[in-house]
Amino acid sequence: MINRALHLNLDDAWPNESGGIPAVDAQSWGPGLRFSAPPRLVEQFYREHKRNLAAAFLLYGSGDFHYLTALRLRSVTEPIVLVSFDNHPDWDVRPPKWACGGWINRALELPNVPRASVWGCGNFECWWPHQIFGNRRAERAGFLDVHPWANDRPMKDRQRKGAILRDNWREHFEEFSKGLAGKNIYVTIDLDCLRVEEAVTNWESGRFALADLEWALRKLRAASRIVAGDLCGAYSPPHYARGKQRFAAEFDRPKLVQPNLERARQINLAALERLWPLLATLV
């Protein structure tokens, strides 16, 4: 029998019984998979943990492992719309194939994922010149839409397709959610989309408040059916298995001060307690 909800412990970012969710110890895989991994290793991991990855709702650790969402989506048989709350678009078309910065592309390669929508991007990747490395082809074709914050951008950037502002994003999201009426959706939440006061992550912090995500999840539930989902992004000290992997991760990652681990856990657990019931309740 497949578990309805599971905590896949790759990096000890969460206590094992967080939220009363059954835990599976996969920490031996953590250093090898963190940030990026060669396809051979990814497929080996998938074969070993295919059953665990098929849980309807999955909790895992750092956003460095966010690309595991694309593996999970292999087990979703019906067509779904992928809805991601993330401070990054994760749409980079450059190698490596399996990495936290480009996993949206792996998801869109699947026949059961005709569309993905990313909300809350606050970093530089959606803007010129960095957007040239993103999957603009999928965006132009309507398979992918990204919704970056534009409050601190020049006025011309606010005209970018999908751009959102603090004072209008709920209006845009409500219109989006109404367009999903009757559809099955998969929701993935990376905690780095939240403000620094409400989540401690390995990446730069986003601009959503917890109350924003609670509101958005309720809107999605009112219009559509959340058939599966996951939550990641909690901070954990990074450990790597390969030198090239470490170099790429440290080059890409912002230079952040290591937080107090106990305090980080307390903050992230508070976020989990509020978000998980809205994400992981099947109706």
C-alpha positions as CSV (number, residue, x, y, z in Angstrom):
1,M,0.0,0.0,0.0
2,I,1.3,3.5,-1.0
3,N,1.6,5.9,1.9
4,R,-0.7,8.9,1.6
5,A,1.9,11.2,3.2
6,L,5.6,10.6,3.8
7,H,8.7,12.4,5.0
8,L,11.7,11.4,2.9
9,N,14.6,12.3,5.1
10,L,17.6,13.2,2.9
11,D,19.4,15.7,5.0
12,D,17.9,15.8,8.5
13,A,16.3,19.3,7.8
14,W,13.2,18.2,9.6
15,P,12.8,16.0,12.8
16,N,11.8,12.5,11.7
17,E,8.2,12.7,12.9
18,S,7.5,16.3,11.8
19,G,3.8,16.9,11.7
20,G,3.2,13.2,12.6
21,I,4.2,12.3,9.0
22,P,5.9,8.8,8.8
23,A,9.6,9.1,7.9
24,V,11.9,7.1,5.7
25,D,15.6,7.4,6.2
26,A,17.3,8.3,2.9
27,Q,20.2,10.3,4.3
28,S,22.8,8.0,2.6
29,W,21.5,9.5,-0.7
30,G,21.6,13.1,0.4
31,P,25.2,14.2,-0.4
32,G,25.1,12.5,-3.8
33,L,21.8,14.1,-4.9
34,R,22.2,17.5,-3.4
35,F,21.9,20.4,-5.8
36,S,22.6,18.2,-8.9
37,A,23.3,14.6,-9.8
38,P,24.3,12.6,-12.9
39,P,21.3,10.9,-14.7
40,R,22.7,7.4,-13.8
41,L,22.6,8.2,-10.0
42,V,19.1,9.8,-10.3
43,E,17.7,6.7,-12.0
44,Q,19.3,4.5,-9.4
45,F,17.8,6.5,-6.6
46,Y,14.4,6.4,-8.4
47,R,14.5,2.6,-8.7
48,E,15.3,2.3,-5.0
49,H,12.7,4.8,-3.8
50,K,10.1,4.6,-6.5
51,R,7.5,3.5,-4.0
52,N,8.3,6.3,-1.5
53,L,8.3,8.9,-4.2
54,A,4.8,7.8,-5.2
55,A,3.3,9.0,-1.8
56,A,0.5,11.4,-2.6
57,F,2.1,14.1,-0.4
58,L,5.9,14.2,0.3
59,L,7.9,16.3,2.7
60,Y,11.6,16.6,2.1
61,G,14.4,18.9,3.2
62,S,16.5,21.5,1.4
63,G,15.4,23.1,-1.8
64,D,18.6,21.7,-3.2
65,F,16.5,18.5,-3.7
66,H,13.6,20.2,-5.4
67,Y,14.2,18.5,-8.7
68,L,12.9,15.3,-7.1
69,T,9.5,16.7,-7.8
70,A,10.0,15.8,-11.5
71,L,10.7,12.2,-10.4
72,R,7.6,12.1,-8.3
73,L,5.5,13.3,-11.2
74,R,6.3,10.1,-13.1
75,S,3.9,8.3,-10.8
76,V,0.9,10.7,-11.4
77,T,-1.1,8.9,-14.1
78,E,-3.8,11.6,-14.8
79,P,-3.0,14.9,-16.6
80,I,-2.3,17.6,-14.0
81,V,-1.4,21.2,-13.9
82,L,1.8,21.8,-11.9
83,V,1.6,24.8,-9.5
84,S,4.8,25.8,-7.9
85,F,5.4,28.4,-5.2
86,D,9.1,29.3,-5.4
87,N,11.5,32.2,-5.2
88,H,13.2,30.8,-8.3
89,P,11.6,29.7,-11.7
90,D,13.8,26.6,-11.8
91,W,13.6,26.8,-15.6
92,D,17.3,26.9,-16.6
93,V,17.9,25.1,-19.9
94,R,21.6,24.6,-19.3
95,P,23.3,21.5,-18.0
96,P,23.2,19.6,-15.8
97,K,20.0,17.8,-16.7
98,W,19.1,16.9,-13.1
99,A,19.6,20.0,-10.9
100,C,17.5,22.1,-8.6
101,G,17.7,25.1,-11.0
102,G,16.2,23.3,-14.1
103,W,13.7,20.7,-12.9
104,I,10.6,22.4,-14.3
105,N,11.9,21.4,-17.7
106,R,12.1,17.7,-16.6
107,A,8.5,18.0,-15.5
108,L,7.3,19.5,-18.7
109,E,8.9,16.6,-20.6
110,L,6.3,14.2,-19.0
111,P,3.1,13.5,-21.0
112,N,0.9,14.0,-17.9
113,V,2.2,17.6,-17.3
114,P,0.8,19.8,-20.1
115,R,1.3,23.0,-18.1
116,A,3.3,24.5,-15.2
117,S,2.8,27.7,-13.4
118,V,5.4,29.2,-11.0
119,W,4.4,32.0,-8.5
120,G,6.5,34.3,-6.3
121,C,9.9,34.4,-8.1
122,G,11.9,37.2,-6.5
123,N,15.4,36.7,-7.8
124,F,17.1,37.9,-11.0
125,E,16.4,34.9,-13.2
126,C,13.2,36.1,-14.8
127,W,14.7,39.4,-16.0
128,W,17.1,40.4,-18.7
129,P,19.8,39.3,-19.3
130,H,19.5,36.2,-17.1
131,Q,16.2,35.2,-18.6
132,I,18.0,34.1,-21.8
133,F,19.0,30.9,-19.9
134,G,15.3,30.1,-19.0
135,N,12.9,28.0,-21.0
136,R,11.3,30.9,-22.9
137,R,10.2,28.6,-25.6
138,A,7.8,26.8,-23.2
139,E,6.7,30.2,-21.8
140,R,5.9,31.5,-25.3
141,A,4.1,28.3,-26.2
142,G,1.9,28.6,-23.1
143,F,3.2,25.4,-21.4
144,L,4.9,27.4,-18.7
145,D,4.0,30.7,-17.0
146,V,6.2,32.4,-14.4
147,H,5.0,35.2,-12.1
148,P,7.9,37.2,-10.8
149,W,7.6,40.1,-8.3
150,A,8.1,43.4,-10.1
151,N,7.8,45.9,-7.3
152,D,11.4,46.9,-7.4
153,R,11.7,46.8,-11.2
154,P,11.6,49.6,-13.7
155,M,8.1,50.5,-15.0
156,K,8.7,48.8,-18.4
157,D,9.5,45.5,-16.6
158,R,6.1,45.6,-14.9
159,Q,4.6,45.0,-18.3
160,R,6.4,41.6,-18.5
161,K,3.9,38.8,-19.1
162,G,3.1,37.2,-15.7
163,A,4.7,40.0,-13.6
164,I,3.0,40.6,-10.2
165,L,3.0,43.3,-7.6
166,R,2.2,43.2,-3.9
167,D,-1.1,45.1,-4.5
168,N,-2.4,43.0,-7.4
169,W,-1.0,39.5,-7.1
170,R,-4.0,38.1,-5.4
171,E,-6.3,39.4,-8.1
172,H,-4.1,37.7,-10.7
173,F,-3.9,34.5,-8.7
174,E,-7.7,34.4,-8.2
175,E,-8.2,34.7,-11.9
176,F,-5.6,31.9,-12.5
177,S,-7.2,29.6,-10.0
178,K,-10.7,30.1,-11.5
179,G,-9.2,29.0,-14.8
180,L,-8.3,25.7,-13.2
181,A,-11.9,24.8,-12.4
182,G,-12.4,21.1,-12.4
183,K,-8.8,20.3,-13.1
184,N,-6.4,18.0,-11.2
185,I,-3.4,19.9,-9.9
186,Y,-0.1,19.1,-8.2
187,V,1.2,21.7,-5.8
188,T,4.9,22.1,-4.8
189,I,6.0,24.5,-2.2
190,D,9.6,25.6,-1.7
191,L,9.9,27.5,1.6
192,D,12.3,30.0,0.0
193,C,9.3,31.7,-1.5
194,L,8.5,33.0,2.0
195,R,9.9,36.0,3.8
196,V,13.0,35.6,5.9
197,E,11.0,35.9,9.1
198,E,8.8,32.9,8.3
199,A,11.2,30.4,6.8
200,V,14.9,29.6,7.0
201,T,16.4,28.1,3.8
202,N,19.6,27.5,1.9
203,W,18.7,30.2,-0.6
204,E,17.7,33.8,-0.7
205,S,14.3,34.5,0.8
206,G,11.1,35.4,-1.1
207,R,8.3,37.8,-0.5
208,F,5.2,35.7,0.3
209,A,3.9,35.7,3.8
210,L,2.6,32.5,5.3
211,A,-0.9,34.1,5.2
212,D,-0.5,34.6,1.4
213,L,0.2,30.9,0.8
214,E,-2.6,29.8,3.1
215,W,-5.0,32.1,1.1
216,A,-3.6,30.7,-2.2
217,L,-4.0,27.1,-1.2
218,R,-7.6,27.7,-0.2
219,K,-8.3,29.3,-3.5
220,L,-6.8,26.3,-5.4
221,R,-8.9,23.9,-3.3
222,A,-12.1,25.9,-3.9
223,A,-11.6,25.7,-7.7
224,S,-9.8,22.4,-8.4
225,R,-8.6,19.2,-6.9
226,I,-5.1,18.9,-5.4
227,V,-4.3,15.3,-6.1
228,A,-0.7,15.3,-4.9
229,G,2.0,17.7,-3.8
230,D,5.2,18.2,-1.9
231,L,6.9,20.7,0.4
232,C,10.7,21.3,0.6
233,G,13.1,24.2,1.3
234,A,14.0,23.8,5.0
235,Y,17.6,24.7,5.8
236,S,20.2,22.0,6.3
237,P,24.0,22.2,6.3
238,P,25.1,21.3,2.8
239,H,27.2,18.2,2.3
240,Y,28.3,16.9,-1.1
241,A,29.6,13.7,-2.6
242,R,31.6,15.1,-5.6
243,G,34.0,18.0,-6.0
244,K,32.4,19.3,-9.2
245,Q,29.0,19.2,-7.5
246,R,30.3,21.2,-4.5
247,F,31.9,23.8,-6.8
248,A,28.8,24.3,-8.9
249,A,26.6,24.6,-5.8
250,E,28.8,27.0,-3.9
251,F,29.2,29.1,-7.1
252,D,25.5,29.3,-7.6
253,R,24.4,29.7,-4.0
254,P,24.1,33.1,-2.4
255,K,26.6,33.8,0.4
256,L,24.4,33.5,3.5
257,V,25.4,33.3,7.2
258,Q,24.7,29.9,8.6
259,P,21.7,30.1,10.9
260,N,21.2,28.7,14.3
261,L,20.0,25.2,13.5
262,E,17.6,24.9,16.4
263,R,16.0,28.3,15.8
264,A,15.8,27.5,12.0
265,R,13.9,24.3,12.8
266,Q,11.5,26.0,15.1
267,I,10.7,28.6,12.4
268,N,10.3,26.1,9.7
269,L,8.2,23.7,11.8
270,A,5.8,26.6,12.5
271,A,5.5,27.1,8.7
272,L,4.9,23.4,8.2
273,E,2.1,23.3,10.8
274,R,0.2,26.0,8.9
275,L,0.8,24.9,5.4
276,W,0.7,21.1,5.5
277,P,-3.0,20.6,6.4
278,L,-4.0,22.9,3.5
279,L,-1.7,21.1,1.1
280,A,-2.0,17.5,2.1
281,T,-5.7,16.9,2.8
282,L,-7.4,14.8,0.2
283,V,-11.1,15.5,-0.4
